[in-house]
Amino acid sequence: MQETLDLEKPQVSQDRKESNLDEQAFVQKNPLRLVAGEYLSIKTKAGDMLRLKLNSTQIKLFTKIRDLRAAGKRIRIWLLKYRQGGVSTVIEAIIYALTSQQSNRNSLIMADEKEHANNLFEMSKLYQEKLEKDFDYLPPPLKKSNEKKLEFDAIHSQIIIASAENTEAAKSHTFHYVHLSEVAFFRDLKTILGDLNQTVPDHKDTMIVGETTANGMDEFYRQWLRAIKGETDWIPLFFAWFEMEEYSMSLQNGEMYPLNGILFDADTSITVFEQEETELQREFNLNNEQINWRRWAIVNKCQGKIDIFRREYPATWQEAFAMSGSMFFDRKGLERQMVKRPKRIGELFYKDLKWEFRDLPHGRIRIYEDPQEAGQYAIAADASEALGSDEAGILVLDKRLNVTVADVVGQYPPEDIAELARALGNWYNMAMIAPENKGYGYMVCQLLNNSYGNLYRRIITKTGSDVTTEELGFNTNSATRPEMLAELAEEIAHNSTVLNSKELIDECQTFIIKKDRDGRVTKVEAQDGCQDGLVICRAIVGMVRKQYPYKVQISGNSKAKQKQAVVDAQKPIGVFK
């Protein structure tokens, strides 16, 4: 710890009074020394009262905040964590130190519910109480201490407590340091964050830390992804369970903790579990003692359920969100999907009576596989108004291999979607195009009908047989939507399709089952703030492929060609890992 934290001691006088003044000035010059110097006290898990000595996880967070302050940067951190790592304790300590050692500072501690907020506030009160007893020359005198605030006399600084159940609380003051605890469980994070962005100054001596365990693909998830992608100034920090030094257990007589207390199922056998342990050790350089603790924790802290451990003690941030949300698509199936970088990015142009693809750095079309001479393809298009955040999408599917070979996504008007779909249809061997025909899709259907010959027409079932109607495009309704999504879910779960597109895979991960407060399913759609245009496109082309399957094409009377065609037809429709 001494190599990481600033534990230098002040130069003090031999005189006790002068020594205290020297130490007081030393702490006030850099208030974080109050934390690093182990001046503050906490109640431990065992019920003891001890000086706060930072654990390995706490050191990482403290060091990050200290370094950002030293660099003169404002602090905006999203922190995704495992259970019982002591993150809240060190954040409260930092806020107490900064507020109690400086004048004219307002701090806010806000938790997801009142009881949780009160528990956090007790830490600040304890820091003050024990500091008054152990180092009475360091804490400022209190002006007010009640259930709502800790106000320091003379320096005009205060720590205010609030619950996220009161969405107006963030508007009450100009805040300099803010702790949002279990932020993924806030009832209306979007509103609270919008208020804090106005009430917390854009100044280097300000801090907002939002820490939480995962809670599905919610507003916090959307903010987390924006931070991961570098779209905001917020810093995403993830702490995995194995970063905690305490999460280690010695082997008994050289033997690992027994597996007979773990509940295995069809998805996770003993063999698969042991392979996962090996992969964890290799990927994260874990020792046997850490794996031994993991086994023990699954049995004794997680009721023997592996998925509970993965939710409460995730190894990666992706695992944290995947295990906490109501994902519609099979999580393990999505984990098997591999993102493929586009082979080409550009535009299609019609020149010299043929379509030509030109590579352009800012092109709208992403190509994962070029069209094959004998390939058969299907295309779906999902139009949008091209206003606000709603994005349009196009997806091209290889019908034989069941592989995504091209896509388009962005805020493009219906006219552009029609033109792009027409170009892709021509380039991919006159592929059948199936625009969703509701809303702005109606315009896409009409535009394509005037310029393209292979347009999908709605199929209905009458007297036990399918009948093709004259209705253009695919009608996504209460009957077809569940069926097409179920078909796609089945293919993902059984690894019989290759999605390729990062954007499509991302959309699948945020496509969720929404429920009301009584647990009843209300909708299956994209998480708020996320997109699902490519998901809908992929589900539509899956239905088109089912209704118009790949057919072996035999040219001439050559037996060799006929034999090869039969071999080709027997190839698997998916590419398996």
C-alpha positions as CSV (number, residue, x, y, z in Angstrom):
1,M,0.0,0.0,0.0
2,Q,2.8,2.4,0.8
3,E,4.0,2.3,-2.8
4,T,0.6,3.4,-4.1
5,L,-0.7,5.8,-1.5
6,D,0.6,9.1,-0.4
7,L,1.6,8.3,3.2
8,E,4.3,10.9,3.7
9,K,4.2,12.4,7.2
10,P,4.3,16.2,7.9
11,Q,7.4,17.9,9.4
12,V,6.2,18.5,12.9
13,S,7.5,20.5,15.8
14,Q,8.5,19.0,19.2
15,D,5.8,21.2,20.8
16,R,2.5,19.2,21.0
17,K,0.3,22.2,20.1
18,E,2.6,23.3,17.2
19,S,2.8,19.7,16.1
20,N,-1.0,19.4,15.9
21,L,-1.1,22.6,13.9
22,D,1.5,21.3,11.5
23,E,-0.4,18.1,11.0
24,Q,-3.7,20.0,10.5
25,A,-2.1,22.2,7.8
26,F,-0.6,19.1,6.2
27,V,-4.0,17.4,5.9
28,Q,-5.8,20.6,4.8
29,K,-3.2,21.1,2.0
30,N,-4.3,17.7,0.5
31,P,-7.5,16.5,2.2
32,L,-7.1,13.0,0.7
33,R,-4.3,12.4,3.2
34,L,-7.0,12.0,5.8
35,V,-7.9,8.8,3.9
36,A,-4.5,7.6,2.9
37,G,-3.0,8.4,6.3
38,E,-5.5,6.0,8.0
39,Y,-7.0,8.7,10.2
40,L,-10.6,7.6,9.7
41,S,-12.3,4.7,11.4
42,I,-14.9,2.1,10.3
43,K,-16.9,-0.7,11.7
44,T,-15.6,-3.9,10.1
45,K,-17.7,-6.9,8.9
46,A,-16.7,-8.6,12.1
47,G,-18.1,-5.8,14.2
48,D,-14.8,-4.3,15.3
49,M,-13.9,-0.6,15.2
50,L,-10.7,-0.2,13.3
51,R,-8.8,2.5,11.3
52,L,-9.7,2.5,7.6
53,K,-6.9,0.6,5.9
54,L,-7.7,0.4,2.2
55,N,-8.0,-3.0,0.5
56,S,-6.7,-3.8,-3.0
57,T,-10.0,-2.7,-4.7
58,Q,-10.3,0.5,-2.6
59,I,-6.6,1.4,-3.4
60,K,-7.4,1.3,-7.1
61,L,-10.3,3.6,-6.9
62,F,-8.6,6.0,-4.5
63,T,-5.5,6.1,-6.7
64,K,-7.6,6.9,-9.8
65,I,-9.4,9.8,-8.0
66,R,-6.1,11.1,-6.5
67,D,-4.4,11.1,-9.8
68,L,-7.2,12.8,-11.6
69,R,-7.3,15.5,-9.0
70,A,-3.5,15.9,-9.2
71,A,-3.9,16.3,-13.0
72,G,-6.4,19.1,-12.5
73,K,-9.3,17.1,-14.1
74,R,-12.9,17.0,-13.1
75,I,-13.9,13.6,-12.0
76,R,-16.8,11.7,-13.6
77,I,-16.7,8.0,-13.0
78,W,-19.1,5.1,-13.6
79,L,-18.1,2.2,-11.5
80,L,-19.4,-1.3,-12.0
81,K,-18.5,-3.6,-9.1
82,Y,-18.8,-7.0,-7.4
83,R,-20.5,-7.4,-4.0
84,Q,-18.9,-6.4,-0.7
85,G,-15.7,-4.8,-2.1
86,G,-15.8,-1.8,0.2
87,V,-16.2,0.7,-2.7
88,S,-18.9,2.8,-0.9
89,T,-16.7,3.0,2.2
90,V,-13.8,4.6,0.4
91,I,-16.0,7.0,-1.6
92,E,-17.7,8.2,1.6
93,A,-14.2,8.6,3.1
94,I,-13.1,10.7,0.2
95,I,-16.2,12.9,0.2
96,Y,-15.9,13.4,4.0
97,A,-12.3,14.4,3.7
98,L,-12.8,16.8,0.8
99,T,-15.9,18.4,2.4
100,S,-14.6,18.6,6.0
101,Q,-11.2,20.1,5.2
102,Q,-12.3,22.8,2.7
103,S,-14.6,25.8,2.9
104,N,-17.8,26.3,1.0
105,R,-18.3,22.8,-0.3
106,N,-21.6,21.0,-0.7
107,S,-21.6,17.2,-1.1
108,L,-24.5,14.8,-1.9
109,I,-24.8,11.2,-1.0
110,M,-27.7,9.6,-2.9
111,A,-28.7,5.9,-2.8
112,D,-31.4,3.9,-4.5
113,E,-33.5,3.7,-1.4
114,K,-33.8,5.6,1.9
115,E,-32.5,2.8,4.1
116,H,-29.4,2.3,2.0
117,A,-28.8,6.1,2.0
118,N,-29.0,6.2,5.8
119,N,-26.5,3.4,6.1
120,L,-24.0,5.3,3.9
121,F,-24.6,8.5,5.9
122,E,-23.8,6.7,9.1
123,M,-20.3,6.2,7.7
124,S,-19.7,10.0,7.4
125,K,-21.1,10.5,10.9
126,L,-18.7,7.8,12.3
127,Y,-15.8,9.4,10.5
128,Q,-16.5,12.7,12.2
129,E,-17.2,11.1,15.6
130,K,-14.1,9.0,15.8
131,L,-11.9,11.8,14.4
132,E,-13.1,14.1,17.1
133,K,-11.9,11.5,19.7
134,D,-8.7,10.4,18.1
135,F,-7.5,13.6,16.4
136,D,-9.6,16.4,17.8
137,Y,-7.5,19.0,16.0
138,L,-8.4,17.7,12.6
139,P,-12.2,17.8,12.2
140,P,-14.1,21.0,12.1
141,P,-16.8,21.5,14.7
142,L,-20.3,20.5,13.8
143,K,-23.1,23.1,13.3
144,K,-25.8,20.5,12.6
145,S,-26.0,16.7,12.5
146,N,-29.4,15.1,11.7
147,E,-30.9,12.6,9.4
148,K,-30.6,14.9,6.4
149,K,-27.2,16.6,6.7
150,L,-23.9,16.9,8.3
151,E,-23.1,20.6,8.4
152,F,-19.7,22.0,9.6
153,D,-19.5,25.2,11.5
154,A,-17.4,28.2,10.3
155,I,-16.3,26.6,7.0
156,H,-19.8,26.6,5.5
157,S,-19.5,23.1,4.1
158,Q,-22.0,20.3,4.4
159,I,-22.8,16.7,3.4
160,I,-26.4,16.1,2.4
161,I,-28.2,12.7,2.3
162,A,-31.0,11.9,-0.2
163,S,-32.8,8.9,-1.7
164,A,-33.2,8.5,-5.5
165,E,-36.9,8.0,-4.7
166,N,-36.9,11.8,-4.5
167,T,-36.0,12.8,-8.1
168,E,-36.0,16.5,-7.1
169,A,-33.1,16.1,-4.6
170,A,-30.4,16.7,-7.1
171,K,-31.7,20.2,-7.8
172,S,-31.5,21.5,-4.2
173,H,-28.0,22.9,-4.1
174,T,-24.8,23.5,-6.1
175,F,-22.9,20.3,-5.4
176,H,-19.2,19.7,-5.6
177,Y,-18.8,16.1,-4.7
178,V,-21.5,13.5,-5.4
179,H,-21.8,9.8,-4.6
180,L,-24.6,7.9,-6.4
181,S,-24.8,4.5,-4.8
182,E,-26.4,1.5,-6.6
183,V,-27.2,3.8,-9.4
184,A,-28.4,1.1,-11.8
185,F,-31.4,0.7,-9.4
186,F,-32.4,4.3,-9.5
187,R,-36.1,4.8,-10.4
188,D,-35.3,7.7,-12.8
189,L,-31.5,8.0,-13.3
190,K,-32.0,10.0,-16.5
191,T,-33.8,12.8,-14.7
192,I,-31.4,12.8,-11.8
193,L,-28.3,12.8,-14.0
194,G,-29.8,15.6,-16.1
195,D,-30.2,17.7,-12.9
196,L,-26.7,16.9,-11.6
197,N,-25.2,17.9,-14.9
198,Q,-26.5,21.4,-14.3
199,T,-26.0,21.7,-10.5
200,V,-22.4,20.3,-10.4
201,P,-20.0,22.9,-11.8
202,D,-17.7,22.1,-14.8
203,H,-14.8,22.7,-12.5
204,K,-11.6,20.6,-11.8
205,D,-12.5,20.4,-8.1
206,T,-15.7,18.5,-8.6
207,M,-16.6,14.8,-8.6
208,I,-19.5,12.5,-9.4
209,V,-19.0,8.8,-8.8
210,G,-21.9,6.5,-9.8
211,E,-21.2,3.0,-8.4
212,T,-23.4,0.0,-8.7
213,T,-23.8,-3.7,-9.3
214,A,-25.5,-4.4,-12.6
215,N,-29.2,-4.4,-13.0
216,G,-30.0,-5.4,-16.6
217,M,-29.8,-3.2,-19.7
218,D,-31.1,0.0,-18.1
219,E,-30.3,3.7,-18.3
220,F,-27.0,3.0,-16.4
221,Y,-26.1,0.4,-19.1
222,R,-26.7,3.0,-21.8
223,Q,-24.5,5.5,-20.0
224,W,-21.9,2.8,-19.4
225,L,-21.7,1.9,-23.1
226,R,-21.3,5.6,-24.0
227,A,-18.4,5.8,-21.6
228,I,-16.9,2.6,-23.0
229,K,-17.1,3.9,-26.5
230,G,-15.5,7.2,-25.5
231,E,-18.6,9.2,-26.3
232,T,-18.5,11.1,-23.0
233,D,-15.9,12.3,-20.5
234,W,-17.1,9.7,-18.0
235,I,-14.5,7.1,-17.1
236,P,-15.8,3.5,-16.9
237,L,-14.2,1.4,-14.1
238,F,-15.0,-2.3,-13.6
239,F,-13.8,-4.3,-10.6
240,A,-13.8,-8.1,-11.0
241,W,-14.2,-10.3,-8.0
242,F,-10.6,-11.6,-8.2
243,E,-9.2,-8.1,-7.7
244,M,-10.2,-8.5,-4.0
245,E,-7.3,-10.0,-2.0
246,E,-9.6,-11.6,0.5
247,Y,-11.3,-13.7,-2.2
248,S,-8.8,-16.5,-1.9
249,M,-8.9,-19.8,0.0
250,S,-6.1,-22.2,0.8
251,L,-6.4,-25.8,-0.4
252,Q,-7.0,-28.5,2.2
253,N,-4.4,-31.2,2.0
254,G,-3.7,-30.0,-1.6
255,E,-7.3,-30.7,-2.6
256,M,-9.7,-28.2,-4.2
257,Y,-13.0,-27.5,-2.6
258,P,-15.4,-30.4,-3.6
259,L,-17.9,-29.9,-6.4
260,N,-20.8,-31.9,-4.9
261,G,-22.4,-28.8,-3.5
262,I,-22.7,-27.1,-6.9
263,L,-26.0,-27.5,-8.9
264,F,-25.1,-28.5,-12.4
265,D,-27.7,-28.5,-15.2
266,A,-28.0,-29.3,-18.9
267,D,-26.1,-26.1,-19.8
268,T,-23.2,-26.6,-17.4
269,S,-21.8,-30.0,-16.7
270,I,-18.9,-30.8,-14.4
271,T,-16.7,-31.0,-17.5
272,V,-17.8,-27.6,-18.8
273,F,-17.4,-26.1,-15.3
274,E,-13.8,-27.3,-15.0
275,Q,-13.0,-26.1,-18.5
276,E,-14.4,-22.7,-17.4
277,E,-12.1,-22.7,-14.4
278,T,-9.1,-23.4,-16.7
279,E,-10.1,-20.6,-19.0
280,L,-10.5,-18.1,-16.1
281,Q,-7.0,-19.0,-14.8
282,R,-5.5,-18.6,-18.2
283,E,-7.3,-15.4,-19.2
284,F,-6.9,-13.6,-15.8
285,N,-3.8,-15.3,-14.4
286,L,-5.7,-16.6,-11.4
287,N,-4.1,-19.0,-8.9
288,N,-5.6,-22.2,-7.4
289,E,-6.4,-20.4,-4.2
290,Q,-8.7,-17.9,-6.0
291,I,-10.4,-20.7,-8.0
292,N,-10.8,-22.6,-4.7
293,W,-12.6,-19.6,-3.1
294,R,-14.8,-19.3,-6.2
295,R,-15.9,-22.9,-5.7
296,W,-16.5,-22.3,-2.0
297,A,-18.5,-19.1,-2.7
298,I,-20.7,-20.8,-5.3
299,V,-21.7,-23.4,-2.7
300,N,-21.9,-21.3,0.5
301,K,-22.8,-17.8,-0.7
302,C,-24.8,-18.5,-3.9
303,Q,-26.9,-21.5,-3.0
304,G,-24.8,-23.7,-5.2
305,K,-25.9,-21.8,-8.3
306,I,-23.2,-20.8,-10.8
307,D,-25.4,-18.1,-12.4
308,I,-25.9,-16.4,-9.0
309,F,-22.1,-16.2,-8.5
310,R,-21.6,-14.8,-12.0
311,R,-24.2,-12.2,-11.3
312,E,-22.9,-11.1,-7.9
313,Y,-19.2,-11.7,-8.6
314,P,-18.7,-11.1,-12.4
315,A,-15.3,-11.6,-14.1
316,T,-16.1,-9.0,-16.8
317,W,-18.4,-6.1,-17.2
318,Q,-20.2,-7.9,-20.1
319,E,-20.9,-10.9,-17.8
320,A,-22.2,-8.5,-15.1
321,F,-24.9,-7.1,-17.4
322,A,-25.7,-10.3,-19.1
323,M,-26.3,-12.2,-15.8
324,S,-28.4,-9.4,-14.3
325,G,-30.9,-8.6,-17.2
326,S,-33.9,-10.3,-18.7
327,M,-32.2,-10.9,-22.1
328,F,-34.6,-12.2,-24.8
329,F,-31.8,-14.0,-26.7
330,D,-29.8,-16.8,-25.2
331,R,-26.8,-15.3,-23.4
332,K,-24.5,-18.2,-24.1
333,G,-25.5,-18.3,-27.7
334,L,-24.6,-14.7,-28.1
335,E,-21.3,-15.3,-26.3
336,R,-20.5,-17.8,-29.1
337,Q,-21.1,-15.2,-31.8
338,M,-17.9,-13.7,-33.0
339,V,-17.8,-10.1,-34.3
340,K,-16.3,-9.9,-37.8
341,R,-14.8,-6.7,-39.1
342,P,-16.3,-5.7,-42.4
343,K,-14.2,-6.8,-45.4
344,R,-15.3,-3.6,-47.2
345,I,-17.0,-0.3,-46.3
346,G,-18.3,1.9,-49.0
347,E,-21.1,2.5,-51.6
348,L,-22.7,0.9,-54.6
349,F,-22.7,2.7,-58.0
350,Y,-24.4,1.7,-61.3
351,K,-21.9,2.1,-64.1
352,D,-21.6,0.6,-67.6
353,L,-24.8,-1.4,-67.1
354,K,-23.6,-3.1,-63.9
355,W,-23.3,-2.4,-60.2
356,E,-19.9,-1.6,-58.8
357,F,-18.8,-1.4,-55.1
358,R,-16.4,1.3,-54.2
359,D,-14.5,1.4,-51.0
360,L,-15.1,4.6,-49.1
361,P,-14.0,5.4,-45.5
362,H,-17.4,6.9,-44.7
363,G,-19.5,4.7,-46.8
364,R,-22.9,3.5,-45.5
365,I,-22.7,-0.1,-46.6
366,R,-20.7,-2.7,-44.6
367,I,-19.8,-5.9,-46.5
368,Y,-18.8,-9.0,-44.5
369,E,-18.9,-11.4,-47.5
370,D,-19.0,-10.5,-51.2
371,P,-21.8,-12.0,-53.4
372,Q,-21.0,-15.4,-54.7
373,E,-21.9,-16.3,-58.3
374,A,-24.4,-19.0,-57.3
375,G,-25.3,-17.4,-54.0
376,Q,-29.0,-16.8,-53.0
377,Y,-29.7,-13.9,-50.7
378,A,-32.6,-12.2,-48.9
379,I,-32.7,-8.6,-47.7
380,A,-34.8,-6.9,-45.1
381,A,-35.2,-3.1,-44.5
382,D,-36.5,-1.3,-41.5
383,A,-37.2,2.4,-42.3
384,S,-37.4,5.3,-39.9
385,E,-38.2,9.0,-39.9
386,A,-34.5,9.8,-39.8
387,L,-35.2,12.2,-36.9
388,G,-34.3,12.0,-33.2
389,S,-32.5,8.8,-32.1
390,D,-34.4,6.2,-34.2
391,E,-32.2,4.5,-36.7
392,A,-33.0,2.7,-40.0
393,G,-31.5,-0.6,-40.9
394,I,-30.9,-3.0,-43.8
395,L,-29.5,-6.5,-43.5
396,V,-28.5,-9.1,-46.2
397,L,-28.6,-12.8,-45.5
398,D,-26.9,-15.7,-47.3
399,K,-29.8,-18.1,-47.5
400,R,-27.7,-21.3,-47.8
401,L,-25.3,-20.6,-45.0
402,N,-27.7,-18.5,-42.9
403,V,-24.9,-15.8,-42.5
404,T,-25.2,-12.1,-42.3
405,V,-23.2,-10.8,-45.3
406,A,-23.9,-7.1,-45.3
407,D,-25.7,-4.4,-43.3
408,V,-26.6,-0.7,-43.2
409,V,-27.6,1.2,-40.0
410,G,-28.1,4.9,-39.4
411,Q,-30.5,7.8,-39.6
412,Y,-31.4,7.6,-43.2
413,P,-34.7,8.8,-44.7
414,P,-37.0,6.2,-46.5
415,E,-35.8,7.4,-49.9
416,D,-32.2,6.5,-49.0
417,I,-33.2,3.2,-47.6
418,A,-35.1,2.3,-50.7
419,E,-32.2,3.2,-52.9
420,L,-29.6,1.3,-50.8
421,A,-31.8,-1.8,-50.6
422,R,-32.3,-1.7,-54.4
423,A,-28.6,-1.4,-55.0
424,L,-27.8,-4.3,-52.5
425,G,-30.5,-6.4,-54.1
426,N,-29.0,-6.0,-57.6
427,W,-25.5,-6.6,-56.3
428,Y,-26.5,-9.7,-54.4
429,N,-27.9,-11.6,-57.4
430,M,-31.3,-10.0,-57.5
431,A,-32.0,-10.9,-53.9
432,M,-35.6,-10.8,-52.6
433,I,-36.1,-7.6,-50.7
434,A,-38.6,-7.6,-47.8
435,P,-39.1,-4.1,-46.3
436,E,-41.2,-3.9,-43.1
437,N,-44.3,-2.3,-44.6
438,K,-45.7,-0.3,-41.7
439,G,-45.1,3.4,-41.1
440,Y,-42.3,4.7,-43.2
441,G,-41.8,1.2,-44.6
442,Y,-44.9,1.8,-46.8
443,M,-43.0,4.5,-48.7
444,V,-40.0,2.2,-49.1
445,C,-42.2,-0.5,-50.5
446,Q,-43.8,1.8,-53.0
447,L,-40.4,3.2,-54.2
448,L,-39.0,-0.3,-54.6
449,N,-42.1,-1.5,-56.4
450,N,-41.4,1.1,-59.1
451,S,-37.8,0.2,-59.6
452,Y,-37.1,-3.4,-58.5
453,G,-38.5,-6.7,-59.7
454,N,-38.0,-9.1,-56.8
455,L,-40.0,-7.7,-53.9
456,Y,-41.5,-9.8,-51.1
457,R,-45.2,-9.9,-51.0
458,R,-47.1,-10.8,-47.8
459,I,-48.0,-14.5,-47.4
460,I,-51.1,-15.5,-45.5
461,T,-52.4,-19.0,-44.6
462,K,-55.8,-20.0,-45.9
463,T,-57.4,-23.5,-45.5
464,G,-54.1,-25.0,-44.5
465,S,-51.9,-23.6,-47.3
466,D,-49.8,-20.4,-47.8
467,V,-51.2,-17.9,-50.2
468,T,-49.2,-15.0,-51.6
469,T,-51.1,-11.7,-51.6
470,E,-50.5,-8.5,-53.5
471,E,-49.5,-6.7,-50.3
472,L,-46.0,-5.4,-50.6
473,G,-43.4,-6.0,-47.9
474,F,-43.3,-7.9,-44.6
475,N,-46.1,-7.1,-42.1
476,T,-44.7,-7.2,-38.6
477,N,-47.8,-7.6,-36.3
478,S,-49.0,-9.4,-33.2
479,A,-49.0,-12.7,-35.1
480,T,-45.7,-12.5,-37.1
481,R,-43.5,-10.7,-34.6
482,P,-43.4,-13.4,-31.9
483,E,-42.9,-16.1,-34.5
484,M,-40.0,-14.3,-36.3
485,L,-38.3,-13.4,-33.0
486,A,-38.7,-16.9,-31.7
487,E,-37.1,-18.3,-34.9
488,L,-34.1,-16.0,-34.5
489,A,-33.8,-16.9,-30.8
490,E,-33.8,-20.6,-31.6
491,E,-31.0,-20.1,-34.2
492,I,-28.9,-18.1,-31.8
493,A,-29.3,-20.6,-29.0
494,H,-28.4,-23.5,-31.2
495,N,-25.5,-21.7,-33.0
496,S,-27.1,-22.3,-36.4
497,T,-26.6,-18.8,-37.7
498,V,-23.7,-16.4,-37.9
499,L,-24.5,-12.8,-37.1
500,N,-21.0,-11.2,-37.9
501,S,-22.2,-7.6,-37.4
502,K,-21.0,-6.0,-34.2
503,E,-24.0,-3.6,-34.3
504,L,-26.4,-6.5,-34.7
505,I,-24.8,-8.5,-31.8
506,D,-24.9,-5.4,-29.6
507,E,-28.6,-4.9,-30.4
508,C,-29.3,-8.5,-29.6
509,Q,-27.6,-8.0,-26.2
510,T,-29.9,-5.1,-25.4
511,F,-33.1,-6.7,-26.7
512,I,-34.9,-7.5,-23.5
513,I,-38.1,-8.9,-21.9
514,K,-39.9,-6.0,-20.2
515,K,-42.2,-6.8,-17.3
516,D,-44.6,-4.8,-15.1
517,R,-44.4,-4.6,-11.3
518,D,-46.3,-7.9,-11.0
519,G,-43.8,-9.7,-13.1
520,R,-46.1,-10.0,-16.2
521,V,-44.4,-9.6,-19.6
522,T,-45.4,-6.4,-21.3
523,K,-43.1,-6.1,-24.3
524,V,-40.1,-7.7,-25.9
525,E,-38.1,-4.9,-27.5
526,A,-34.9,-2.8,-27.2
527,Q,-34.0,-1.5,-23.8
528,D,-34.9,2.2,-23.5
529,G,-32.3,4.3,-25.4
530,C,-31.1,1.4,-27.5
531,Q,-31.8,0.3,-31.1
532,D,-33.4,-2.8,-32.5
533,G,-33.6,-2.1,-36.2
534,L,-31.1,-4.7,-37.2
535,V,-32.7,-7.3,-34.9
536,I,-36.0,-6.8,-36.7
537,C,-34.3,-7.0,-40.1
538,R,-32.5,-10.2,-39.1
539,A,-35.8,-11.7,-37.8
540,I,-37.6,-10.7,-41.1
541,V,-35.0,-12.3,-43.4
542,G,-35.1,-15.4,-41.3
543,M,-38.9,-15.7,-42.1
544,V,-38.2,-14.9,-45.8
545,R,-35.6,-17.7,-45.8
546,K,-38.1,-20.1,-44.2
547,Q,-40.8,-19.3,-46.8
548,Y,-38.4,-19.1,-49.8
549,P,-35.6,-21.5,-48.8
550,Y,-32.3,-22.0,-50.7
551,K,-32.8,-24.1,-53.8
552,V,-30.1,-26.1,-55.5
553,Q,-29.6,-24.8,-59.0
554,I,-28.6,-27.4,-61.6
555,S,-27.3,-26.1,-65.0
556,G,-26.9,-28.4,-68.0
557,N,-27.0,-32.2,-67.9
558,S,-23.7,-32.8,-66.4
559,K,-23.8,-35.6,-63.7
560,A,-20.7,-34.1,-62.1
561,K,-22.5,-30.7,-61.7
562,Q,-25.6,-32.4,-60.4
563,K,-23.6,-34.4,-57.8
564,Q,-21.8,-31.3,-56.7
565,A,-25.1,-29.5,-56.3
566,V,-26.4,-32.2,-54.1
567,V,-23.2,-32.0,-52.0
568,D,-23.6,-28.2,-51.7
569,A,-27.2,-28.6,-50.6
570,Q,-26.2,-30.9,-47.8
571,K,-23.7,-28.5,-46.3
572,P,-24.7,-27.1,-42.9
573,I,-26.7,-23.9,-42.9
574,G,-24.7,-22.4,-40.1
575,V,-21.0,-22.0,-39.4
576,F,-20.1,-23.7,-36.1
577,K,-17.4,-22.9,-33.7
